[in-house]
């Protein structure tokens, strides 16, 4: 009772601000007459222990600037994060598990800051004072056997003890089922919540079941409303009116073609290229999606809601219905399509001297595939491939030539070439993961990337040079604190951090990666450098792109699957139609809102792709329990070591399975047993045995068989 009373007092005083309240005012606002004495005693205790300020008979919060409203974004076993409502940057604060007050993701809470950021600018630390509004978000979990009792292990938040279940719904429930649940009764800790099951998804031992639960939990829409489907079908049925064709720049005579992955169905970019006496003519031709997705339509509203397509294993959750994404908007071979073309003229040094954007009519000659184009470049194409590419095969060496120049220019600007590892999940016809491989990129992938960068650069130049509202792709420089953390980490690894300081440029980071390219720890250094950099986002303010070392950059080339690109197409359409004078009034608010929406939905999609990948990795590995693998230490935390296998699968070695001792993380890269000073450092090679797999939790457990440090000296005090 007194805990509840104290919460109410804090919330009341937070709402009243500096003025505060008298004891009678507090009593009258909290309510019930029978609680008057309890409230008076609580106020007296809070005054005596200086929890509250007290002056002129009025109670108030001490240090009111330390109190904030926020929303819980994540809740792990040992901690939670709360996003502050009054922070323009969406700052999050750290809350230890025992100070969470049982709050779950989506809960609106009142918190108090108890520790400021540390020397590395890491999150402030807070305690949850009160949960003000309970989350309406869906909650999911797995039914487990806990000491002979059927309980629920939540997925949405972490609990050291499975929750008690008081209602099982109408469906039969088995141990191992993935379920949706509601919190019937709240406790002071996560483990004290009491649950009621409302839906059964199926066995959590099947990755696709856990993915379905995750998608519903995160409220990622998978079905299109009837009005959206109706609009899409009407557009598909109508086709391209002859009047529309007549208004376009006719580029059907150009040998235009697309290059994508073999399984790509939503083809939104095509290219054309010609070598000239002065250099090159490069055309980047993008599906004119904005011609079909008109402002205010059901399609437009749905695209804004989704913000991006989501790619999970062999499944696509598209931003637009397949009638558009795979149909009338997809630049399929030998079919006339409406496009928005960026036509560039470059000199022999790869500098863009002229560019213009035109509404065009195109006809792709061939659906190119990366692997096939790579064979042509390598001189390994067979007769079948040569015949397929006959109309454009002469362009491919020119493509490679120009892309090589553009790549060299990017390197000379000082753009870091960070090698990040991506997984390729292979599923059978039933959606079961049967293999996982490292995704390999070839020359053709790099060529298309360079050409898309050039078109995106030109799009941003239009926005900036004409001072019109726009949606830019921006990437801020790393904070001084993050750069100094990287410097400290490099020193601890015995690496000279020359050029790495609180004001390092992209060129300095690029030089670091070049200097360390032959270091066996290079993958770890790349990973640390990536973590040092800020996350790119969308903004109406053109602050530039740190990672690409570009002042002008936007996303123009993927309007089928990204709201940002679709937004730019709409603005640029009006610009090329001669309505520049109307753009500020028409698009200022639009650019601001769509930048925010595109950024938010991108984060949701990235998290979904990353989180769901763990379910598939666990599903694949469950058939290999007891087998031994070689890998490298990819991360360390106080409770364990993360190990990455050559196929990109990552699992954890719990410290409980290591030799007895006291373990602590040092310099963010090594787990040290403090009694023997034995070091387990990122980059060290290990042999491990797969001991357990939990598909529903996306958890893979290893035990350590053999540890091979990168240096012969594996003592912490000599590192």
C-alpha positions in Angstrom: 0.0 0.0 0.0 2.7 2.5 1.0 4.7 1.8 -2.2 1.6 2.6 -4.2 1.0 5.8 -2.2 4.6 6.9 -2.7 4.3 6.4 -6.5 1.1 8.6 -6.5 2.9 11.3 -4.5 5.8 11.4 -7.0 3.5 11.6 -10.0 1.4 14.4 -8.4 4.4 16.5 -7.6 5.9 15.9 -11.1 2.7 17.2 -12.6 2.6 20.2 -10.4 6.2 21.3 -11.1 8.2 23.7 -8.9 5.1 25.1 -7.1 4.5 21.9 -5.2 1.6 20.9 -3.0 0.6 21.1 0.6 -0.2 18.0 2.6 -4.0 18.6 2.5 -3.8 19.2 -1.2 -2.0 15.9 -1.7 -4.4 14.0 0.5 -7.4 15.4 -1.4 -6.0 14.6 -4.8 -5.0 11.1 -4.0 -8.4 10.4 -2.7 -9.7 7.8 -0.3 -10.3 9.1 3.2 -9.2 5.8 4.8 -5.7 6.4 3.4 -5.2 9.8 5.0 -3.1 8.6 7.9 -0.9 6.5 5.6 -0.4 9.4 3.2 0.6 11.7 6.2 3.1 9.1 7.5 4.6 8.6 4.0 5.0 12.4 3.5 6.7 12.7 6.9 9.1 9.8 6.1 9.9 11.3 2.7 10.6 14.7 4.3 12.7 13.2 7.1 14.8 11.2 4.7 15.1 14.2 2.3 13.4 12.3 -0.6 11.2 15.4 -1.1 11.8 19.1 -0.8 9.8 20.9 1.9 9.4 24.6 2.3 6.6 26.9 3.5 4.4 23.9 4.2 4.7 22.7 0.5 6.2 19.5 -0.7 8.0 19.4 -4.0 10.4 17.2 -5.9 14.1 17.6 -5.1 16.1 18.2 -8.4 13.0 18.2 -10.6 15.1 18.3 -13.7 16.1 14.7 -13.0 12.6 13.5 -13.5 11.3 12.6 -17.0 8.5 10.9 -18.8 9.4 8.1 -21.2 8.5 4.9 -22.9 10.2 1.5 -22.3 11.8 0.4 -25.5 13.6 -2.8 -24.4 13.5 -5.0 -21.3 16.2 -7.6 -20.9 16.8 -9.8 -17.9 19.3 -7.4 -16.2 18.2 -4.1 -17.6 15.8 -2.0 -19.6 16.0 1.1 -21.8 13.6 4.0 -21.6 13.2 6.6 -24.5 12.7 10.1 -23.1 9.7 12.0 -24.3 11.4 15.4 -23.9 14.5 14.5 -25.9 14.5 15.7 -29.5 17.2 13.1 -30.4 15.1 10.3 -28.9 17.7 9.7 -26.1 17.4 6.5 -24.2 18.4 5.9 -20.6 19.5 2.7 -18.9 17.6 1.1 -16.0 18.9 -1.8 -14.0 16.6 -4.8 -13.8 15.7 -4.4 -10.2 14.8 -0.8 -10.8 12.4 -1.4 -13.7 9.3 -1.6 -11.5 8.0 -4.4 -13.7 7.7 -2.1 -16.7 7.5 -3.9 -20.1 8.2 -2.5 -23.6 5.5 0.1 -24.6 4.8 1.1 -21.0 4.8 4.9 -20.3 6.8 5.6 -17.2 8.0 8.3 -14.8 11.8 7.9 -14.2 14.4 9.6 -12.2 18.0 10.1 -13.5 20.4 8.8 -10.8 23.7 8.8 -12.8 24.9 11.0 -15.7 26.7 9.7 -18.8 30.1 8.2 -18.2 33.4 9.3 -19.8 32.4 7.4 -23.0 29.1 9.2 -23.3 27.2 6.0 -22.6 23.5 6.2 -21.5 22.4 8.0 -18.3 21.2 5.6 -15.6 17.7 5.9 -14.1 15.1 4.3 -11.9 11.5 3.8 -12.8 9.3 5.7 -10.3 6.0 4.7 -11.6 4.3 3.0 -14.6 1.7 5.6 -15.7 0.2 3.8 -18.7 0.3 0.1 -19.5 1.4 -0.9 -23.0 -1.2 -1.9 -25.5 1.5 -3.7 -27.5 1.1 -7.4 -28.2 3.1 -9.7 -25.9 4.5 -13.1 -26.9 6.2 -15.9 -25.1 6.8 -19.7 -25.0 5.0 -22.2 -22.8 7.6 -24.0 -20.6 7.7 -26.7 -17.9 9.0 -25.1 -14.8 9.5 -27.6 -12.0 6.5 -29.6 -13.2 4.3 -26.6 -13.6 3.1 -25.1 -16.9 4.4 -21.5 -17.1 5.2 -18.9 -19.6 8.6 -17.5 -20.6 8.0 -14.1 -22.2 9.8 -13.1 -25.4 8.8 -9.4 -25.4 10.7 -8.9 -22.1 13.0 -11.0 -20.1 12.1 -12.6 -16.8 14.5 -14.8 -14.6 11.5 -16.9 -13.7 8.7 -17.9 -16.1 5.3 -16.3 -15.4 2.4 -17.9 -13.7 -0.5 -18.6 -16.1 -4.1 -18.2 -14.9 -5.9 -18.6 -18.2 -5.2 -20.7 -21.3 -7.8 -19.5 -23.8 -9.8 -21.8 -25.9 -7.0 -23.6 -27.8 -5.0 -26.6 -26.5 -1.6 -25.5 -25.2 1.5 -27.6 -25.1 4.9 -27.1 -23.7 7.0 -25.5 -26.4 4.2 -23.5 -28.0 4.7 -19.9 -29.0 1.8 -17.9 -27.8 0.3 -14.4 -27.5 -0.6 -13.4 -23.9 -1.9 -10.6 -21.8 -0.7 -9.5 -18.3 -3.7 -10.3 -16.1 -2.1 -9.0 -12.9 1.0 -6.8 -12.6 3.7 -7.3 -10.1 6.6 -5.1 -8.9 9.1 -7.3 -10.9 8.8 -8.9 -14.4 8.7 -12.4 -12.8 5.7 -11.4 -10.6 3.4 -10.7 -13.5 0.5 -13.1 -14.1 -0.4 -14.1 -17.6 -3.4 -15.2 -19.6 -2.8 -16.9 -23.0 -4.9 -15.4 -25.8 -3.6 -17.2 -29.0 -1.4 -20.1 -29.9 0.9 -19.7 -32.9 2.4 -23.2 -32.9 5.6 -24.9 -31.9 8.4 -22.5 -31.1 10.8 -25.2 -32.4 9.9 -24.0 -35.9 11.6 -20.8 -36.9 8.7 -19.6 -39.1 6.3 -19.8 -36.2 8.6 -17.6 -34.0 8.9 -15.2 -37.0 5.1 -15.0 -37.3 4.8 -14.2 -33.6 7.6 -11.6 -33.8 6.0 -9.9 -36.8 2.6 -9.7 -35.0 4.2 -8.5 -31.8 6.0 -5.7 -33.6 2.8 -4.8 -35.4 4.5 -5.1 -38.8 1.5 -5.3 -41.3 1.5 -8.3 -43.6 -1.9 -8.1 -45.2 -3.0 -5.2 -47.4 -6.4 -3.6 -46.7 -9.1 -4.3 -49.3 -9.1 -0.7 -50.5 -5.3 -0.9 -51.2 -5.6 -4.1 -53.2 -8.5 -2.7 -55.2 -6.5 0.4 -56.2 -3.5 -1.8 -57.1 -5.5 -4.1 -59.3 -7.2 -1.2 -61.1 -3.8 0.3 -61.8 -2.5 -3.0 -63.1 -5.6 -3.6 -65.3 -5.4 -0.1 -66.7 -1.7 -0.4 -67.8 0.1 2.5 -69.4 -2.3 4.9 -71.3 -1.0 6.0 -74.7 -1.4 9.6 -73.6 1.0 9.1 -70.8 3.6 7.6 -73.1 3.3 10.6 -75.4 4.2 13.0 -72.6 7.4 11.1 -71.8 11.0 11.3 -73.0 11.2 8.1 -75.1 14.3 6.1 -74.2 13.1 2.8 -75.6 15.9 2.8 -78.2 18.6 2.8 -75.5 20.1 -0.6 -74.6 18.8 -0.4 -71.0 19.0 -3.5 -68.7 18.7 -4.5 -65.1 21.1 -6.3 -62.8 19.9 -7.9 -59.6 19.9 -11.1 -57.6 18.6 -14.2 -59.4 15.4 -14.3 -57.2 14.6 -10.6 -57.3 11.0 -9.9 -58.4 10.6 -6.2 -57.4 13.0 -4.7 -60.0 13.1 -0.9 -59.5 16.4 0.1 -61.1 18.0 -0.2 -64.6 21.0 1.2 -66.3 22.4 2.3 -69.6 25.9 3.4 -70.4 27.9 4.7 -73.4 31.6 5.7 -73.7 32.1 9.1 -75.4 35.1 11.0 -76.5 34.8 13.2 -73.4 34.1 10.3 -71.0 30.8 8.5 -70.3 27.0 8.9 -70.5 25.4 7.0 -67.6 21.7 6.5 -67.3 20.1 5.3 -64.1 16.4 4.5 -64.8 14.1 4.1 -61.8 10.6 2.7 -61.7 8.2 5.7 -61.7 6.2 4.5 -58.7 5.0 8.0 -57.8 3.0 8.0 -61.0 0.8 5.3 -59.7 0.9 6.0 -55.9 -0.9 9.3 -55.9 -1.1 11.6 -52.9 -4.0 10.8 -50.5 -4.9 7.5 -52.0 -5.2 4.3 -50.0 -1.9 3.1 -51.6 -0.2 6.3 -50.5 -1.5 6.0 -46.9 -0.4 2.3 -46.7 3.1 3.1 -48.1 3.4 5.8 -45.4 2.3 3.3 -42.7 4.7 0.6 -43.8 7.6 2.9 -44.7 9.8 0.1 -46.2 9.7 -3.5 -47.4 11.0 -6.0 -44.9 13.1 -8.9 -46.0 13.3 -11.9 -43.6 15.0 -15.1 -44.9 13.0 -16.2 -48.0 10.0 -14.0 -47.2 9.3 -10.4 -48.3 6.8 -8.1 -46.5 6.4 -5.5 -49.3 5.7 -1.8 -48.9 3.4 -2.0 -52.0 1.1 -4.8 -53.2 2.6 -7.3 -55.7 0.4 -5.9 -58.5 2.7 -2.8 -58.4 6.0 -4.1 -56.8 6.2 -7.2 -59.0 4.0 -6.0 -61.8 3.4 -2.6 -63.4 6.2 -0.9 -61.5 8.8 -3.7 -61.9 11.2 -3.1 -64.8 10.7 -6.5 -66.3 12.5 -7.4 -69.5 10.9 -6.7 -72.9 8.0 -4.7 -71.3 7.4 -1.0 -71.6 7.6 0.8 -68.3 7.3 4.3 -67.0 10.6 5.5 -65.4 12.2 8.4 -63.7 15.6 8.7 -65.3 18.8 10.4 -64.1 20.9 11.1 -67.2 24.5 11.9 -66.3 27.6 12.9 -68.3 30.9 12.1 -66.7 34.4 13.0 -67.7 37.3 10.5 -67.9 38.0 11.1 -64.2 34.5 10.1 -63.2 33.4 13.6 -62.4 29.7 14.4 -63.1 29.7 17.5 -65.4 26.1 17.4 -66.3 22.9 15.7 -65.1 19.2 16.0 -65.6 16.1 14.1 -64.4 13.4 13.2 -66.9 10.1 11.3 -66.9 10.8 8.6 -69.3 9.4 5.6 -71.2 11.9 2.6 -71.2 12.1 -1.0 -72.2 14.7 -3.2 -70.5 16.5 -5.5 -72.8 17.4 -8.2 -70.3 17.0 -9.2 -66.7 20.6 -9.3 -65.7 21.8 -11.5 -62.8 24.9 -10.6 -60.7 26.5 -14.0 -61.0 26.1 -14.0 -64.8 27.5 -10.5 -65.2 30.4 -11.5 -63.0 31.1 -14.4 -65.3 31.1 -12.0 -68.3 33.5 -9.7 -66.6 35.8 -12.6 -65.7 35.7 -13.9 -69.3 34.0 -17.1 -68.0 30.6 -16.7 -69.7 29.3 -19.7 -71.7 27.4 -19.5 -74.9 24.0 -19.4 -73.2 24.9 -16.4 -71.1 26.5 -14.6 -74.1 23.3 -15.1 -76.1 21.1 -13.8 -73.2 23.1 -10.6 -72.9 23.8 -10.2 -76.7 22.0 -6.7 -76.9 24.0 -5.2 -74.0 27.2 -7.3 -73.6 29.3 -4.6 -75.1 28.2 -2.2 -72.3 29.5 -4.5 -69.5 33.2 -3.7 -69.9 32.4 0.0 -70.0 30.3 -0.4 -66.9 33.2 -2.0 -65.1 35.6 0.6 -66.3 33.5 3.6 -65.1 32.6 1.9 -61.8 36.3 1.3 -61.1 37.0 5.0 -61.6 34.1 5.9 -59.3 35.2 3.5 -56.6 38.7 5.0 -56.8 37.3 8.5 -56.4 35.3 7.3 -53.3 38.5 5.9 -51.8 40.4 9.1 -52.5 37.7 11.1 -50.8 38.4 9.0 -47.7 35.3 6.9 -47.5 35.9 4.0 -45.2 35.5 0.6 -46.8 33.9 -1.4 -44.0 33.6 -5.1 -44.5 30.4 -6.2 -42.7 29.4 -9.8 -42.6 25.9 -10.7 -43.9 24.2 -14.0 -43.8 22.3 -15.8 -46.6 19.6 -18.0 -45.2 18.5 -20.9 -47.4 15.1 -22.5 -46.7 13.4 -25.5 -48.3 9.9 -25.5 -49.9 8.4 -25.6 -46.4 10.3 -22.6 -45.1 12.6 -24.6 -42.9 16.2 -23.4 -42.8 18.5 -26.0 -44.3 21.7 -23.9 -44.7 23.3 -20.6 -43.8 26.2 -19.1 -45.7 28.2 -15.9 -45.7 26.7 -13.6 -48.4 29.4 -13.0 -51.0 29.5 -9.9 -53.2 31.1 -9.7 -56.6 32.2 -7.0 -59.0 28.8 -6.6 -60.6 27.2 -5.8 -57.2 29.9 -3.1 -56.7 29.2 -1.7 -60.2 25.5 -1.2 -59.5 26.2 0.2 -56.1 28.5 2.9 -57.6 25.9 3.9 -60.2 23.1 4.1 -57.7 25.4 6.3 -55.5 25.9 8.6 -58.4 22.2 9.0 -59.1 21.4 9.5 -55.4 24.1 12.2 -55.3 22.5 14.0 -58.2 19.1 13.9 -56.6 20.4 15.5 -53.5 22.1 18.2 -55.5 18.8 19.2 -57.1 17.3 19.6 -53.6 20.2 21.5 -52.2 21.0 23.8 -55.1 17.4 24.8 -55.5 16.7 25.1 -51.8 13.5 23.0 -52.0 12.1 20.7 -49.3 13.6 17.3 -49.6 14.2 14.0 -47.9 18.0 13.5 -47.5 20.0 10.5 -46.4 22.3 11.8 -43.7 25.1 10.3 -41.6 26.5 12.3 -38.8 30.2 12.2 -37.7 30.9 10.0 -34.7 30.8 11.6 -31.3 34.1 12.5 -29.7 33.3 10.1 -26.9 32.9 7.1 -29.3 36.1 8.0 -31.1 38.0 8.1 -27.9 36.6 4.8 -26.9 37.8 3.4 -30.2 41.3 4.9 -29.5 41.4 3.3 -26.0 40.3 -0.1 -27.4 43.0 0.0 -30.1 45.7 0.8 -27.6 44.5 -2.1 -25.4 44.9 -4.3 -28.5 48.5 -3.1 -29.0 47.6 -1.2 -32.1 49.0 2.3 -32.8 45.8 4.5 -33.0 47.5 7.1 -35.1 44.9 9.5 -36.5 42.2 8.3 -34.2 41.2 11.0 -31.8 38.2 13.0 -30.8 38.1 14.8 -34.1 38.9 12.0 -36.5 37.6 12.3 -40.1 36.2 9.5 -42.3 39.6 9.5 -44.0 41.3 8.7 -40.7 39.0 5.7 -40.1 39.6 4.6 -43.7 43.4 4.7 -43.1 43.0 2.7 -39.9 41.3 -0.1 -41.9 43.9 0.0 -44.6 46.8 -0.2 -42.0 45.1 -3.2 -40.3 44.1 -5.1 -43.5 46.7 -7.8 -42.9 46.1 -8.0 -39.1 44.4 -11.3 -38.2 42.0 -9.2 -36.1 40.9 -7.1 -39.1 37.3 -8.4 -38.9 37.1 -7.3 -35.3 38.6 -3.9 -36.1 36.1 -3.4 -38.9 33.3 -4.3 -36.5 34.5 -1.8 -33.9 34.9 0.9 -36.5 31.3 0.3 -37.6 30.1 0.5 -34.0 32.0 3.8 -33.6 30.1 5.4 -36.4 26.6 6.8 -36.1 23.6 5.2 -37.7 22.5 6.8 -41.0 18.9 8.2 -41.1 16.6 10.4 -43.1 16.3 14.2 -42.6 14.9 17.3 -44.2 18.2 19.0 -43.3 21.1 18.3 -45.7 23.9 17.8 -43.2 25.9 15.4 -45.5 26.9 11.8 -45.3 30.0 11.1 -43.2 30.5 7.5 -44.3 30.4 8.3 -48.0 32.2 11.7 -47.6 29.4 13.4 -49.6 27.9 16.7 -48.9 24.9 15.9 -51.1 23.2 12.5 -50.7 19.6 11.1 -50.8 17.9 7.9 -51.6 16.3 8.1 -55.1 16.8 4.6 -56.5 14.3 2.2 -54.6 10.8 3.7 -54.6 9.2 0.3 -54.8 10.5 -0.6 -51.3 11.4 2.7 -49.5 9.1 5.6 -48.5 12.1 8.0 -48.6 12.7 7.3 -52.3 9.0 7.5 -53.1 8.8 10.9 -51.3 11.7 12.3 -53.3 10.1 11.1 -56.6 7.0 13.0 -55.7 9.0 16.2 -55.0 11.2 15.8 -58.1 8.2 15.2 -60.3 6.8 18.6 -59.5 10.2 20.1 -59.9 10.8 18.8 -63.4 7.2 19.8 -64.3 8.2 23.4 -63.6 6.4 23.9 -60.3 9.5 24.8 -58.3 7.8 28.0 -56.9 5.1 25.9 -55.2 7.4 23.3 -53.6 8.2 25.1 -50.3 4.5 25.4 -49.4 3.6 22.0 -50.8 6.4 19.9 -49.3 8.0 21.4 -46.2 5.8 19.6 -43.7 5.7 16.5 -46.0 9.5 16.3 -46.1 9.7 16.6 -42.3 7.1 14.0 -41.6 8.2 11.5 -44.2 11.9 11.8 -43.1 10.8 10.8 -39.5 8.5 8.0 -40.7 11.1 6.6 -43.1 13.8 6.6 -40.3 11.5 5.0 -37.8 10.2 2.2 -40.1 13.8 1.5 -41.3 14.8 0.8 -37.7 11.9 -1.5 -37.2 12.8 -3.4 -40.4 16.5 -3.7 -39.6 15.7 -5.0 -36.1 13.2 -7.5 -37.5 15.6 -8.8 -40.1 18.4 -9.2 -37.5 16.2 -10.7 -34.7 14.4 -13.1 -37.0 17.7 -14.3 -38.5 18.5 -15.8 -35.0 15.5 -18.1 -35.2 16.6 -19.5 -38.5 20.2 -19.9 -37.3 19.0 -21.8 -34.3 16.7 -23.9 -36.5 19.6 -24.9 -38.7 21.9 -25.6 -35.8 19.5 -27.8 -33.9 20.5 -30.7 -36.1 24.1 -30.3 -35.2 24.0 -30.5 -31.4 27.1 -32.3 -30.1 29.2 -31.4 -33.1 32.5 -29.4 -32.9 33.1 -26.2 -34.8 35.9 -23.7 -35.2 35.2 -20.0 -34.9 36.4 -16.7 -33.5 35.4 -14.7 -30.5 33.2 -12.0 -31.8 32.0 -10.3 -28.6 32.3 -10.4 -24.8 30.0 -9.6 -21.9 30.5 -10.2 -18.2 28.3 -13.4 -18.4 29.9 -14.9 -21.5 31.7 -15.0 -24.8 30.1 -14.8 -28.2 31.6 -17.0 -31.0 31.0 -16.6 -34.7 31.4 -19.5 -37.0 32.6 -19.2 -40.6 29.0 -19.4 -41.9 28.1 -16.3 -39.8 26.1 -18.2 -37.1 26.8 -16.8 -33.7 26.4 -18.5 -30.3 27.4 -18.0 -26.7 29.7 -19.6 -24.2 28.4 -19.0 -20.7 31.0 -18.1 -18.1 29.5 -20.9 -15.9 30.9 -23.4 -18.4 34.4 -21.8 -18.2 37.0 -22.6 -15.5 35.9 -21.3 -12.0 36.9 -17.8 -11.4 35.9 -14.1 -11.4 35.2 -12.7 -14.9 35.1 -9.1 -16.0 35.1 -7.3 -19.4 38.0 -4.9 -20.0 38.4 -2.4 -22.8 35.2 -3.7 -24.4 37.1 -6.4 -26.2 38.3 -9.0 -23.7 36.8 -11.1 -21.0 39.4 -11.6 -18.2 39.5 -14.2 -15.4 40.9 -11.9 -12.7 42.5 -14.6 -10.6 44.6 -16.2 -13.3 44.6 -13.2 -15.6 43.5 -15.5 -18.5 42.2 -13.4 -21.4 39.6 -14.3 -24.0 39.9 -11.5 -26.5 37.8 -10.7 -29.6 39.5 -12.2 -32.6 40.9 -15.2 -30.8 40.3 -18.5 -32.5 38.4 -21.2 -30.6 37.0 -24.7 -31.0 33.6 -25.2 -29.5 31.0 -27.9 -29.2 27.3 -27.1 -29.8 25.7 -28.0 -26.5 22.1 -26.7 -26.8 19.7 -24.8 -29.1 16.5 -23.0 -28.3 14.8 -22.0 -31.6 12.0 -20.0 -30.0 14.5 -17.8 -28.2 17.0 -17.7 -31.1 19.6 -19.0 -28.7 22.7 -21.1 -29.5 24.9 -22.4 -26.7 28.5 -23.6 -27.0 31.0 -25.0 -24.6 34.7 -24.2 -25.1 37.0 -27.0 -26.2 40.1 -25.1 -27.2 41.2 -21.5 -27.1 44.0 -20.1 -29.4 44.9 -16.5 -28.5 46.0 -14.3 -31.4 49.2 -13.6 -29.4 51.2 -16.3 -27.6 50.9 -14.2 -24.4 47.4 -14.5 -23.1 47.8 -12.8 -19.7 45.8 -9.7 -19.1 48.5 -7.8 -17.3 50.9 -8.1 -20.2 48.4 -7.2 -22.9 
